Every structure is written in C-alpha cells, then in structure tokens.
C-alpha cells in the first residue's frame, strides 16, 4: 500500500504542476488582453482628440482668426487672394422663428479685423454651405433667401472684389433671382463667381485611372455637358450679366477635349483644384499632371483685347508681314525683268496707301536684293503721314521715290505702273475698302501690270463666347438704337471663345479686277455642322491673301502666318444668343453691300432658328468711301 502511494505521488505532483502552469498561462493571457484593450481605448481617445484638434484648427483657419498678421503671412507666400466664408459655416441664422430669431450678439466677426485695403484686394467671400434657396421646403427656402442676402450685403459692405456661389444642381431659379435682386439694388461692383464642377459628383467614375480623360461618345457625352447646362441655364436666368462668371472646379477625372472646349467660350474667372488632384514628384513636391496643367492654362489665359485704335508704329514692327511683302516684290521683279535687261529696264512701282513708308522701304530692299532698277511712287492721302514720307524722301530715298499726296482713286499718274503694292486689307480682307480703292486705282496699272496682293478671301466661323457677347452689349450708346451695337463688327483678339466649326470661305476678290462692271457687292450662305450642345453668340471673321506666286499671308487659324500680329480676327455678333444642339447645322446669310458712297455688311442666322436681319441698309454701321 505504501509502495503504491509512493509510486503515485510523482504522477499527482506532475499533474498539479501542469495545472498550475496552465492557470498561470491563462492569467497572463487575460492580463495581456486587458492591457491590449486599455491600450486600444487610449489610442482611440488620442485619435479622436487629434481629429478634434484638426477640426478646430480648420474652423480657425476658415473663419475665426484671420487677423492681419495671418493675412500678411499669406501675402508674403505670394497668394493673390484668400477665399473664405464671411459667416461661420456652422452658424445657421434663423430669420423666421422665435426665439432663435432674436438671438443677441453679433452674427460674425467685425470688419475691423482687417484693413479696408485688405478686404478690397485680398479676400473673396464664400456663401455658407447650408444656404439652399431652391430647397423644396418653404421654411428652408425662405430662411436661405434671407441668409444669402445678408451675406451678399455684408460682402458689399466690406467691399470684396468677388463672392463665390456654389452651383450643385440643375435647377437654380431662386438662387438666380436672389442674386439678381442683389445685383440690381446695390451700389457695388463685386464680381460673382459661380462654382461649377467640371463633372457632376454622381458622374465621376471610380473605375478610371487617375487623370485619364473620360471617353467620348455614349452616355458619357450627356454626363460631360450636364454641369455646363447647369451654368448655361443659370447665366441665362441672370440675363448674361457681365459680373457673373465661372469658378470651374476641376477634379481628378477630366472630360473629353470637346467638353473642355465648350468651356473656353465662357467667362472663366478662376479654377478650383482640390489638393486630391495633385501628384507628388520625385523630390516630394506636389505637382499637377500634364493634362491638368494644360487644362488650367487653356482656361485662364488672357481674355479679349479690343483694338479699336492702332498706330502706324505698331504695324510697322510686324517682321513677318513686311518680310513677306519684300519677298513677293523680289520674285515679281525677277519674273518681269530678265537678267539681260536688268541694267536697262526700270520697273515703275506704285505704293498705294504708303502710310509712313514701310512698303516703300520693302520695295527698295527687294530691288537691291534682285539687282533690278525701280522708280517708286508713294501715294498717300493722309496729310500727317505725308510729312513723314517727305522726310524719308529728303533724308534717305532721294529722287528714286516720288511722294504723291493724293487719293489713289483720283490721281492721274504720269505713267503706267508695272507693279502696284498696297496694304489695304482689314481683318475680314475687304472691310477696309481694298476692293474699291484698288479698283479705283486700276487705271494707273499697265495692261500687263501686277498687283500685290493679287487675291484675298474672307472666312467665317461660328463661335460661342459669352465674354464677347457681354462686351458688345456693354457698348450701347445713349443716342442710338438700343441694339445698334449688335449690328457692327468688332476687331478683337480672340482668347475666351469656343469655335464651333472650322472656318469656311466667304467673299473673294482679285486684282487687277477682270470684271468690267467692277461690282464689289457679294452674297453668301454658309452652313456649319456643330458637334456639341452649345450657344451661338456670333461669327469670327478671318482672311487669307496671296501676295504673289506662292507668297501668302493669313490670319485663318489653320494657316496663320507664324509670328504675324498686324491683324486680329473680326467678330460679327448676333442680338440674341441661340441654343444649338449637337448634330444641328448653323446657317448664316451674309451680304456685302456697296454703293458709290459707302459699304456695309448685313447678316442673319437662318438655322437652327432664324434671327433678325442685322444692320439692314447699313442703319447702324457703314464704311464711307
């Protein structure tokens, strides 16, 4: 019995040790689990505290503390302006219900936080995000109307240069009405930037690679134009007010090129790029993708410059124009005078409309280059320019050049010209009366004489540009018909526009004129197929000319002479913008009307809808002969 118990004792002790070890292990595991749980709770609390701190800092940056020292710091960083809400984004004011309506205390911070100069130049206001003037709920709508007017009026009081309004849906009539009420009742000059996403949030595709353009065609086409239609409807409700522009929000995904082109005709004042669209380069700095860089450059490049008055000096600095003229005269002299006659033959060259003499100088250089003899007549009717020509003749040209202070059409030349050279072309080729002037001087030309230029053709293209439309609308004159400004063309530097179709040839002229009647009246009907939904605001005019042989000049975009700036396009507006659907044709009838005393253009859109006839009988615009 004792022996049996002695043998069992180690076994019992072993089991007891194993049990104690298992109990100790379970206790340690439980303690570790408890420790892990406490640690997780600590990290969660710490994370929440950090998020709260970040949110508080964000709210501080948004509104609560923008003292002068912070504005100055941003100025030193070379920011052009700061965009921030004028009222706390979470401070929902009540205008209808008590007791919230009677809440005491100021609604926002004082204007004394910044100097008047800083408010006027550095701050762009933002509408509070909770304001929804087009809410279906009447109480929300009424409260939003009052809050929006309060914020707009406070922005006007501060003298802000601009105010940012979000466009988040298709129908915004009440937002437009409140804005128009503010525009028409206040004595302020602020711009209003309507924030429009390039693509609606619901149409951003998660399956696209970042920065990849949305494919053209299919359902994407309707999605791409959705937000443009939001904007188009809104600015139409605002009657194309020139103080209402676009702040285009660019996301990571970009639409097709055709959709982007549509925005080029809109008054884009700013581009909004979230930090999420930036990439990190090899040095760790944030950069935009090349697609985004190109887009921003196209949207924000300089806008239209009106060139109503130019001096001779500006045109004379054009190196391309006079180089081409010199080359054309050089080739003409070589063709007309064989090598064996170069010492005996003298070519008579008449420069018609000599101005201050650049074409005379080009003629003399061409003669030296060709080693041919010339006798030059510089014909100019402007008495002020004649003073300069006579000075050139006395100091430089000598007897080789004769200055004629006469109108080329009335001058009886002492001899026939082998070559007449002129620079009477305008932006629409014939809009500076080149046909009438050269036809009137054709009696000075020998039977086999040559004209430089010898032919020229005008071109037209339909364009969309609310910027140009508003510029024209603002040109109203007190003592004229209210719509007279829409019945005349404007020479412009086209930037902020969308060309809806390639240009087509309109009117052509040839010199010497082979037509014995010399009738320079013209009529042409042109049709253009438009591939996107858009708005027609008028037509851009260009020209091409052949100087001599294969020497040409052009301002048509497809064949533009590189580096030439003597001419900019011409713009023919229409009175009422016309909506054009994708696949429709725009048709225009164009007339050049000429009488012995004046010349004028008439035009009318005939499709997709008819417009009024513009400038009938030259009632608003003529060019006197």
Secondary structure, 3 states (H helix, E strand, C coil): CHHHHHHHHHHHHHHHHHHHHHHHHHHHHHHHHHHHHHHHHHHHHHHHHHHHHHHHHHHHHHHHCCCHHHHHHHHHCCCCCEEEECCCCCCCCCCCCCCHHHCCCCCCCCHHHCCHHHHHHHEEEECCCCCCCCCCCHHHHHHHHHHHHHHHHHHHHHCCCEEEEECCCCCCHHHHHHHHHHHHHCCCCCEEEEEEECCCHHHCCCCCCCCCECCCCCHHHHHHHHHHHHHHHHHHHCCCCCCEEEEEEECCCECCHHHHHHHCCCCEEEEEECHHHCEECCCCCEECCHHHHHHHHHHHCCCCCECCCCCHHHHHCCHHHHHHHHHHHHHHHHHHCCHHHCCCCEEEEEEECCCCCHHHHHHHHHHHHHCCEEEEEEECCCHHHHHHHHHHHHHHHHHHEEEECCCCCCCCCCCCEEEEEECCCECCECCCCHHHHHHHCHHHEEEEEEEECCEEEEEEEEEECHHHHHHHHCCCCCCCCCCHHHHCEEEECCCCCEECCCCEEEEEEECCCCCCCCCCCEEEEEEEECCCCEEEEEEEEEEEEEEECCEEEECCHHHCCCCCCCCCCEEEEEEEEEEECCCCEEEEEEEEEECCCEEEEEEEEEECCCCCCECHHHCCCCEEC
